[in-house]
Amino acid sequence: MKKILSISIFTFLSIIGYTQVQLDDFGRIILNSHISEKLELSTEVKNTLLTKLDQISSANGMGGSQINPRFIITANLTIGTKDIIAGPPQMLAQNLELTLFIGDAITNTIFSTISLSLKGVGTNENKAYIDAFKNINPKNKEVVAFLEEGKTKIINYYSTNCDFILKDAQALTKQEKYDEAIYKLSLVPDVCKECYFKCLDTLTAIYQKKIDADCKIKLNQAKSLWAAQQTPIGAEKAGDILSSINPMASCQGEIESFIKTIDTKLKADEKARCEFKIKQYKDSVELEKTKVNAYRDVAIEFARNQPRTVTYNNIIWR
């Protein structure tokens, strides 16, 4: 029987509990747990199964916030025989076959599968299902092998599609969609060494373009504000805008020149009332980790502002 994973994403990103997103979620391979709506189980049973999928991915270092809905872990259930156990109370022993999948939700590709034979006991069918799911060991060697196979296929995806990812980011940059470009490049996990470092080099250039563009906009805003209100209050307001400019932006020379213009205009006793907030980075700003975190801050902010709906189709069995 051929199994086809058919999943469609209608929005770019689903963010559930996004306040829990950490920088560490970028640079890792993360699986999103998903249960098909067509799986005929009660809400309680589905929630138990979903929790178990979360436990499986988390226990093996692949759990986390839904920063990237592309890769999922999902399941299908085949109901087996039932046995009645005499009471009191009368109990039901349910035999099940649970098939787990790891797949790419965009290309509709299955990376890894595993079938688990389960047996659960309860006072009714739902409780028997829940008992069966709870008995799944996330560290079972077969489950671990299933996850490792899926992880290997995901790494291979990034390795074989690296040039496309880079070209896509460059295209977004030309459209001045800097945050989206940074977000996409930040999703490449660091275990994909060659692609990761290629993306990191590209990130440096795109991030510089982003902060330079931002600097130009804010400098013009500060100049317009100062032109309309050449007073200590106007100077303070302009300074507030200038202080929000990234100190690595290439327009620092223009900022310093503008500040001198304001200083010259203001009287000596008024200068004391005007406090500019231009921040300077220390040499440590050039450290690679600092820069990576800066890129990922942009990626997180971009993700946070995306539509909060993601729709998957269902597993189709043929």
C-alpha positions as CSV (number, residue, x, y, z in Angstrom):
1,M,0.0,0.0,0.0
2,K,1.6,3.3,-1.1
3,K,1.6,6.0,1.5
4,I,1.5,9.6,0.2
5,L,2.0,12.6,2.5
6,S,-0.1,15.5,1.1
7,I,0.3,18.6,3.2
8,S,-0.3,22.2,2.1
9,I,0.8,25.4,4.0
10,F,-1.5,28.3,3.2
11,T,0.3,30.8,5.3
12,F,4.0,31.4,5.7
13,L,4.3,30.7,9.4
14,S,2.3,29.4,12.3
15,I,3.3,30.8,15.6
16,I,1.9,29.2,18.7
17,G,3.0,30.5,22.1
18,Y,5.6,32.6,20.3
19,T,6.8,34.3,23.5
20,Q,8.6,31.0,24.1
21,V,10.7,31.3,21.0
22,Q,14.4,31.3,21.8
23,L,17.4,32.2,19.7
24,D,18.5,28.6,20.1
25,D,15.5,27.4,18.1
26,F,17.3,28.8,15.1
27,G,20.2,26.7,14.0
28,R,18.5,23.5,15.0
29,I,16.3,21.0,13.1
30,I,12.8,21.3,14.6
31,L,9.8,19.0,14.0
32,N,6.3,20.4,14.3
33,S,3.8,17.9,15.7
34,H,0.6,17.5,13.6
35,I,-2.5,15.3,13.8
36,S,-4.8,15.0,10.8
37,E,-8.3,16.2,11.3
38,K,-9.5,13.1,9.4
39,L,-8.1,10.8,12.1
40,E,-11.3,9.7,13.7
41,L,-10.4,10.0,17.4
42,S,-11.9,12.0,20.2
43,T,-10.3,15.3,21.1
44,E,-8.9,13.9,24.3
45,V,-7.2,11.0,22.4
46,K,-5.8,13.3,19.7
47,N,-4.4,15.7,22.3
48,T,-2.7,12.7,24.1
49,L,-1.2,11.6,20.8
50,L,-0.1,15.1,20.0
51,T,1.6,15.4,23.4
52,K,3.4,12.1,22.7
53,L,4.7,13.4,19.4
54,D,6.0,16.5,21.2
55,Q,7.7,14.3,23.7
56,I,9.3,12.1,21.0
57,S,10.8,15.1,19.2
58,S,11.8,17.0,22.4
59,A,13.4,13.9,24.0
60,N,15.6,13.6,20.9
61,G,16.6,17.2,20.5
62,M,14.2,18.1,17.7
63,G,11.4,19.8,19.7
64,G,10.9,23.5,20.1
65,S,8.8,26.5,19.0
66,Q,7.2,26.5,15.6
67,I,9.6,28.9,13.9
68,N,9.5,26.9,10.8
69,P,6.4,24.8,9.9
70,R,8.1,23.1,7.0
71,F,9.1,19.8,8.7
72,I,6.6,17.8,10.7
73,I,6.1,14.6,12.7
74,T,2.7,13.2,12.3
75,A,0.8,9.9,12.7
76,N,-1.8,7.5,11.3
77,L,-3.6,4.9,13.3
78,T,-4.9,1.4,12.3
79,I,-7.3,-0.2,14.7
80,G,-6.7,-3.9,15.5
81,T,-8.5,-6.5,17.5
82,K,-10.3,-5.8,20.8
83,D,-10.4,-8.1,23.8
84,I,-12.8,-7.9,26.7
85,I,-11.3,-8.5,30.1
86,A,-13.8,-9.6,32.7
87,G,-14.4,-7.3,35.7
88,P,-15.4,-5.8,37.8
89,P,-14.8,-3.4,36.3
90,Q,-15.0,-4.8,32.8
91,M,-11.9,-3.6,30.8
92,L,-11.2,-3.3,27.1
93,A,-7.8,-4.3,25.7
94,Q,-7.2,-2.6,22.3
95,N,-4.6,-3.6,19.8
96,L,-3.3,-0.8,17.6
97,E,-0.8,-0.1,14.9
98,L,0.5,3.5,15.0
99,T,2.5,4.7,12.0
100,L,4.7,7.8,12.5
101,F,5.9,10.0,9.7
102,I,8.5,12.7,9.3
103,G,8.0,14.8,6.2
104,D,8.4,18.0,4.3
105,A,5.1,19.9,4.4
106,I,6.0,22.0,1.3
107,T,7.2,19.4,-1.1
108,N,4.9,16.7,0.2
109,T,7.8,14.3,0.8
110,I,8.0,11.6,3.4
111,F,11.5,11.3,4.9
112,S,11.0,8.6,7.5
113,T,8.3,6.2,8.8
114,I,8.0,3.7,11.6
115,S,5.1,1.4,12.6
116,L,4.6,0.6,16.3
117,S,2.4,-2.2,17.5
118,L,0.7,-1.0,20.7
119,K,-1.8,-2.4,23.2
120,G,-3.8,-0.3,25.7
121,V,-6.2,-1.2,28.4
122,G,-9.0,0.9,29.8
123,T,-12.6,1.0,30.9
124,N,-13.6,2.2,27.4
125,E,-12.1,2.6,23.9
126,N,-10.8,6.1,24.5
127,K,-9.0,5.2,27.7
128,A,-7.5,2.2,26.0
129,Y,-6.1,4.4,23.2
130,I,-4.7,6.9,25.7
131,D,-3.1,4.1,27.7
132,A,-1.5,2.7,24.5
133,F,0.0,6.1,23.5
134,K,1.3,6.9,26.9
135,N,3.3,3.6,26.9
136,I,5.4,4.7,23.9
137,N,9.0,5.2,24.9
138,P,10.5,8.3,23.1
139,K,13.9,6.7,23.6
140,N,13.0,3.4,22.1
141,K,15.9,2.5,19.8
142,E,13.5,2.1,16.8
143,V,12.0,5.5,17.4
144,V,15.4,7.0,17.8
145,A,16.5,5.4,14.5
146,F,13.3,6.8,12.8
147,L,14.2,10.3,14.0
148,E,17.8,10.0,12.9
149,E,16.7,9.0,9.4
150,G,14.4,11.9,9.2
151,K,17.1,14.3,10.5
152,T,19.5,13.0,7.9
153,K,17.0,13.6,5.1
154,I,16.4,17.1,6.4
155,I,20.1,17.9,6.4
156,N,20.3,16.5,2.9
157,Y,17.5,18.9,1.9
158,Y,19.4,21.9,3.0
159,S,22.7,20.6,1.5
160,T,21.1,20.0,-2.0
161,N,19.0,23.2,-2.0
162,C,21.5,25.6,-0.5
163,D,22.1,27.5,-3.8
164,F,18.3,28.0,-4.2
165,I,18.0,29.2,-0.6
166,L,20.8,31.7,-1.2
167,K,19.3,32.9,-4.5
168,D,15.9,33.3,-2.9
169,A,17.4,35.4,-0.1
170,Q,19.2,37.6,-2.6
171,A,16.0,38.1,-4.6
172,L,14.2,39.2,-1.4
173,T,17.0,41.6,-0.6
174,K,16.7,43.2,-4.0
175,Q,13.0,43.8,-3.1
176,E,14.2,45.3,0.2
177,K,12.6,42.5,2.1
178,Y,15.6,42.2,4.4
179,D,13.8,40.7,7.4
180,E,12.3,37.9,5.3
181,A,15.7,37.1,3.7
182,I,17.4,37.0,7.1
183,Y,14.6,34.8,8.5
184,K,15.0,32.2,5.7
185,L,18.8,32.1,5.9
186,S,18.6,31.8,9.7
187,L,16.6,28.6,9.4
188,V,19.5,26.7,8.0
189,P,20.7,24.4,10.9
190,D,24.4,24.6,11.9
191,V,24.7,20.8,11.4
192,C,24.7,21.6,7.7
193,K,28.1,23.1,8.0
194,E,28.9,24.1,4.4
195,C,25.5,25.6,3.7
196,Y,25.3,27.2,7.1
197,F,28.6,29.1,6.7
198,K,27.6,30.2,3.1
199,C,24.4,31.5,4.5
200,L,26.2,33.2,7.4
201,D,28.4,35.1,4.9
202,T,25.3,36.2,3.0
203,L,23.6,37.2,6.2
204,T,26.4,39.6,7.0
205,A,25.9,41.4,3.7
206,I,22.1,41.5,3.9
207,Y,22.1,42.6,7.5
208,Q,24.5,45.4,6.6
209,K,22.1,46.5,3.8
210,K,19.2,46.4,6.2
211,I,20.8,48.6,8.9
212,D,22.2,51.0,6.2
213,A,18.7,51.4,4.7
214,D,17.2,51.9,8.2
215,C,19.9,54.5,9.0
216,K,19.1,56.5,5.9
217,I,15.4,56.6,6.7
218,K,15.9,57.5,10.4
219,L,18.6,60.1,9.6
220,N,16.2,61.8,7.2
221,Q,13.4,61.7,9.8
222,A,15.8,63.3,12.4
223,K,16.8,66.0,9.9
224,S,13.2,66.8,9.0
225,L,12.3,67.0,12.7
226,W,15.2,69.3,13.4
227,A,14.4,71.6,10.5
228,A,10.9,72.1,11.8
229,Q,12.0,72.6,15.4
230,Q,15.5,74.0,15.9
231,T,15.3,74.2,19.7
232,P,16.7,72.0,22.5
233,I,13.5,70.1,22.5
234,G,13.7,69.5,18.8
235,A,17.4,68.4,19.3
236,E,16.4,65.9,21.9
237,K,13.7,64.5,19.7
238,A,16.1,64.2,16.8
239,G,18.6,62.5,19.2
240,D,16.0,60.0,20.2
241,I,15.7,58.9,16.6
242,L,19.4,58.9,16.0
243,S,20.0,56.7,19.1
244,S,17.8,53.9,17.6
245,I,20.2,53.6,14.6
246,N,22.4,50.5,14.7
247,P,26.0,51.7,15.4
248,M,27.3,49.3,12.7
249,A,25.4,51.3,10.0
250,S,27.7,52.9,7.5
251,C,26.1,56.3,7.9
252,Q,27.8,57.1,11.2
253,G,29.9,59.8,9.5
254,E,26.7,61.6,8.4
255,I,25.3,61.3,11.8
256,E,28.3,62.9,13.4
257,S,28.2,65.7,10.9
258,F,24.5,66.3,11.6
259,I,25.1,66.3,15.4
260,K,27.8,69.0,14.9
261,T,25.3,71.1,12.9
262,I,22.9,70.9,15.8
263,D,25.6,71.7,18.4
264,T,26.6,74.8,16.4
265,K,23.1,76.0,16.2
266,L,22.3,75.6,19.9
267,K,23.6,78.2,22.4
268,A,26.1,77.0,25.0
269,D,23.7,77.1,27.9
270,E,21.1,75.2,25.8
271,K,23.6,72.4,25.0
272,A,23.4,71.1,28.5
273,R,19.7,70.4,28.1
274,C,20.3,68.4,25.0
275,E,21.6,64.8,25.5
276,F,22.2,62.8,22.4
277,K,22.0,59.0,22.8
278,I,24.2,57.8,20.1
279,K,25.5,54.4,21.3
280,Q,28.9,53.0,20.2
281,Y,29.6,49.3,20.0
282,K,32.7,47.9,21.6
283,D,35.2,45.8,19.6
284,S,33.3,42.7,20.8
285,V,30.4,43.6,18.4
286,E,32.4,41.9,15.7
287,L,32.4,38.6,17.5
288,E,30.6,36.0,15.3
289,K,28.2,35.0,18.0
290,T,27.0,38.6,18.6
291,K,26.4,39.0,14.9
292,V,24.5,35.7,14.6
293,N,22.3,36.6,17.5
294,A,21.6,40.0,15.8
295,Y,20.5,38.2,12.7
296,R,18.3,35.8,14.6
297,D,16.7,38.7,16.5
298,V,15.6,40.0,13.1
299,A,14.4,36.6,12.1
300,I,12.3,36.2,15.3
301,E,10.8,39.6,14.9
302,F,9.8,38.8,11.3
303,A,8.3,35.5,12.3
304,R,6.4,37.1,15.2
305,N,4.6,39.4,12.8
306,Q,3.5,36.7,10.3
307,P,-0.1,35.5,10.1
308,R,-0.8,33.0,12.9
309,T,-2.5,30.3,10.9
310,V,-1.1,27.2,9.3
311,T,-3.3,24.7,7.5
312,Y,-2.2,21.2,6.7
313,N,-4.1,18.8,4.5
314,N,-4.3,15.2,5.6
315,I,-2.4,12.0,5.0
316,I,-3.8,10.2,2.0
317,W,-3.6,6.4,1.8
318,R,-3.5,4.7,-1.5
